Every structure is written in structure tokens, then in C-alpha cells.
Amino acid sequence: MSTLLDIENLWVRFPTRNGIFDAVRGVSFSLGRERLGIVGESGSGKSMTGRAILRLIRHPGIVEADHINLHGENLLAKSERDMRKVRGEQISMVMQDPKFSLNPVMTIGDQLIEAHRLHAKATKAEARKKALEMLEAVSIRDPERVMGAYPHEMSGGMGQRIMIAMMLIPNPEILIADEPTSALDVSVQGQVLSIMDRLVKERGMGLIFISHDLNLVSQFCDRVLIMYAGRIVEVCDANRLHEAQHPYTRGLLGSLPRFDAPRPRLEVLQRDPSWRDAPSVEGRT
Ligand SMILES: Nc1ncnc2c1ncn2[C@@H]1O[C@H](COP(=O)(O)OP(=O)(O)OP(=O)(O)O)[C@@H](O)[C@H]1O
């Protein structure tokens, strides 16, 4: 597998009144042209890991790592100006709720056109053509009409697809999708997943798919990193998740609903404080 991104010993720290809080604690993994899931309960450090790659951790948070290499170049050594280029051109991020990412007072078309012209020298007509192409690429049925609409006129699923279209304009090699489908109903969720799937297969993109939904991740991704309390506690091929060894992963698996053998109630996960201090597992292939 050709490696796009290689992360070694990543920490995200927040100074608090009670001392330093380590949200991510020595995480290492690499990403190829694949669908890599990061799964774990709320607060386990999934989003902070995704944001740290793009150096999008807000002050006073601190990102440290031995390296975050994109094609062998350490992103931590780049200036903020160069990082803006990386964010715009090489790695894109899609968040859960498009409402926070789209400008409410600009039409979808103007936003897409502007996004294109930020990255490429293009006339307005060329940028408009590209915008229409991108809307078609994310299965928007009536792109001409959508170009003239405002974000509040879009349903959640359309908004999310428009965000993906926006992120695709610079043709990024890596897409980090943070809970991209959790606000969507099941059928729209399926559409958004199949768009991302196509991008990995057809464009050879690397996808980091962050979710708390182990079921979804195990069906959609190639590989899964399980995070607990800021660490990677297990790395599995998605189709071998049932063989997972770590008690936390087993607990997550055990709490999934099963249709063939319904249980009267969900199991209570007995947490072992030593997991917090266990060495991080490296998710290398
Ligand atoms: N500004 C901050 N100051 C202190 N702690 C923070 C700050 N921002 C985030 N954290 C903490 O970092 C930890 C990891 O957060 P993160 O958002 O990565 O979790 P997550 O696994 O993505 O959870 P969720 O699924 O709920 O989004 C959490 O315990 C969170 O409270």
C-alpha cells in the first residue's frame, strides 16, 4: 500500500486550570489509498486526531508529534501560510453539520465558484462549469437550480453532499470526514457513503472516516482504529473486527444490537483504568 500520510506519536494537549489535559496520547498510524475508520466513544479523541493532522486545534490546544508526514514532508514543520495551501489543496475535512461550514448569505453556486477560483486561475465561466460538474459528481439531481439556492433551502443530506462537492473542487488526496453522516437518515446516509466510496476507488483518495458507530464503520471501511481515552487501543481489518481482542473493542462489539439473537438489555462495559496507560497500538500496514 502506498502511504499518503504517516503519523508518529501524536499528542494533543490542552492547558486547563487543573493542569494539562491530554486529549490525544501518542497516536501513530499511516493512511494509504483506503477507507480508514476511527471509532470510539464520545471524548476518546477522534475529532482532535483529525483536526490535529490539519493543525486545526484552537488555542490554547497544543499539537505535538515526532512527525505528521504527508508524502514524507512533515506538516508540523510548515508555516501557517503553507498549511493553508495543504488544507485547500491536498487534505480536506468535512464536518458533521454543513450549516456551520457553508456561508448562509451566499448562494451555493457563488460559494462553489469562489472555492474554485481560490485554488485555480479560472474565469467565472470556467469556475461555474467546474461547480456544476462537482454537484453532479455528488449526485445532485438539479444542479442548475441548486446553484442559485441558499444553504437554508437545502435538506441535511443535500447540504452534506454540497459540502463534499466543495471539498472536492481542489481534488484533494485525502479527505477527513468527521461524523459526516450522523445527522442524516439512513437512505441519505447510504448515498453520501457511496459518493465517498467512489472517490476512494476512482480517484485513489485516502479517506479518514471518523464515527462513533462501530457497525457503520465495520461495513464501510477497510481498516478500523479503535480509540479509547486518547489512545489507539486496537487496529483491525474491518472484516476481521469480530476477532478483535481488546476488551474495550469487545465491549463496543458486544453492545451492538443483533437482529438474529436479540438480547434483553445491553451489556455494561466494565472499564479497566489500566487501558488508559497501555501503550498505543500502531496502526501500520
Ligand atoms: N478546548 C478544550 N479544552 C480542554 N479539553 C478539550 C478541549 N476541546 C476538546 N477537549 C477534550 O478533548 C477530548 C477529546 O475530544 P474529541 O472531540 O476529539 O472527542 P471525540 O472522540 O471526537 O468525541 P465526539 O464523538 O463526542 O466528537 C474530550 O475529552 C474533550 O472534552
The ligand as a MOL file (V3000), in Angstrom:
LIG
                    3D

  0  0  0     0  0            999 V3000
M  V30 BEGIN CTAB
M  V30 COUNTS 31 33 0 0 0
M  V30 BEGIN ATOM
M  V30 1 N -10.5960 23.3380 24.3240 0
M  V30 2 C -10.5320 22.2090 25.0480 0
M  V30 3 N -10.0460 22.2170 26.3130 0
M  V30 4 C -9.9620 21.1050 27.0480 0
M  V30 5 N -10.3500 19.8750 26.6000 0
M  V30 6 C -10.8540 19.8060 25.3560 0
M  V30 7 C -10.9760 20.9570 24.5120 0
M  V30 8 N -11.5030 20.5630 23.3190 0
M  V30 9 C -11.7080 19.2310 23.4340 0
M  V30 10 N -11.3210 18.7790 24.6370 0
M  V30 11 C -11.4110 17.4030 25.1300 0
M  V30 12 O -10.6710 16.5320 24.2900 0
M  V30 13 C -11.2150 15.2240 24.3790 0
M  V30 14 C -11.3110 14.6240 23.0070 0
M  V30 15 O -12.2850 15.3300 22.2540 0
M  V30 16 P -12.7340 14.8760 20.8020 0
M  V30 17 O -13.6320 15.9580 20.2650 0
M  V30 18 O -11.5530 14.5010 19.9830 0
M  V30 19 O -13.5870 13.5730 21.1180 0
M  V30 20 P -14.3710 12.6550 20.1070 0
M  V30 21 O -13.8560 11.2760 20.2870 0
M  V30 22 O -14.3100 13.2110 18.7250 0
M  V30 23 O -15.8380 12.7580 20.6770 0
M  V30 24 P -17.2290 13.0590 19.9380 0
M  V30 25 O -17.6070 11.7540 19.2830 0
M  V30 26 O -18.1440 13.4210 21.0480 0
M  V30 27 O -16.9980 14.1610 18.9620 0
M  V30 28 C -12.5750 15.3600 25.0620 0
M  V30 29 O -12.4640 14.8540 26.3610 0
M  V30 30 C -12.8170 16.8470 25.0570 0
M  V30 31 O -13.5640 17.2310 26.1990 0
M  V30 END ATOM
M  V30 BEGIN BOND
M  V30 1 1 1 2
M  V30 2 1 2 3
M  V30 3 2 2 7
M  V30 4 2 3 4
M  V30 5 1 4 5
M  V30 6 2 5 6
M  V30 7 1 6 7
M  V30 8 1 6 10
M  V30 9 1 7 8
M  V30 10 2 8 9
M  V30 11 1 9 10
M  V30 12 1 10 11
M  V30 13 1 11 12
M  V30 14 1 11 30
M  V30 15 1 12 13
M  V30 16 1 13 14
M  V30 17 1 13 28
M  V30 18 1 14 15
M  V30 19 1 15 16
M  V30 20 2 16 17
M  V30 21 1 16 18
M  V30 22 1 16 19
M  V30 23 1 19 20
M  V30 24 2 20 21
M  V30 25 1 20 22
M  V30 26 1 20 23
M  V30 27 1 23 24
M  V30 28 2 24 25
M  V30 29 1 24 26
M  V30 30 1 24 27
M  V30 31 1 28 29
M  V30 32 1 28 30
M  V30 33 1 30 31
M  V30 END BOND
M  V30 END CTAB
M  END
